């Protein structure tokens, strides 16, 4: 598999579609997972690279990014 670092989102989506369309990448019937472990690993790497590309575009545009995770915690405490 090619190195994903220099690929655009369009190229990554095309590679994703190519992997999904190949019947050799499907798991055998009766298996819980849709794709073979190797294909699943490749699809995860593609998804992570797409997320990284989107993050870099946002940073370049000056849009702030929250690295602290979910900050809108809901509690069950009742106010008196």
N, C-alpha and C positions, 0 to 999 in steps of 0.2 A: 504494500500500500504506500502511496505517495506521502510525503511529509505534508501536513496540513497547514503549516504556519503561514505560507505565502499565498494561500488560496482565498478567493473572494467568497462571499456568501452564496452567490449564484453557482459557482463551481462546486462548493460543498453540498448544496442542495441537489445538484445534478448527480454527484457521486452517491449521495444518500438514496436517491431514486433508483440509480443503477444497482446498488446493493440490494434494495428491497425487491426489485423486479426479477432478480436472478433466482430461479427455482432451486438452485443448488444451495442457497443460503437459508432455506426454510428448514425448520426442525422436522423430524419424522412425525407422522401422525400419532396422536396420543400424548405427545410431549406438552408440557405446560407452557413452555416458551415458544414464541412464534419463530424466532431465528436461532441459528446455531450460536454457540458461545463466542466463536471468533467473529461472527458477523455482528453480534450484539456489542462486542467490545469496540468494533470499528464504528458502529452507529453512535455509541456513546462518545467516542473521541470526536466525531463530526459535530455532534450537538454541543460539546464543550467548546469547540473551536468557533462555532457560530456565535455562542454567547460571548466569547472573548472578543470577537470582531465587533459585535454590537457595543460592548463595553468600551472598546477603544474609540469607536466613532463618537460615543457620547462624551468621552473625556476630551477628544479633539474639538468637539463643539462647545465645550465649556459647561455642559450639563452636569450638575453635582450627582455623585453616585454614593448611595448609602451602603457602606461596607459592614455596618453593625448588625445586619439581619433584621428580623421582624421587630418593630418597635411599638406596635399598637396592641399591647397585651391587654386582654380582657380578663377581669377578675370576677369572682362570684361574691365578692363582699358587698353587702348592702349598705347603703348610706343611711345614717340615722338622722 
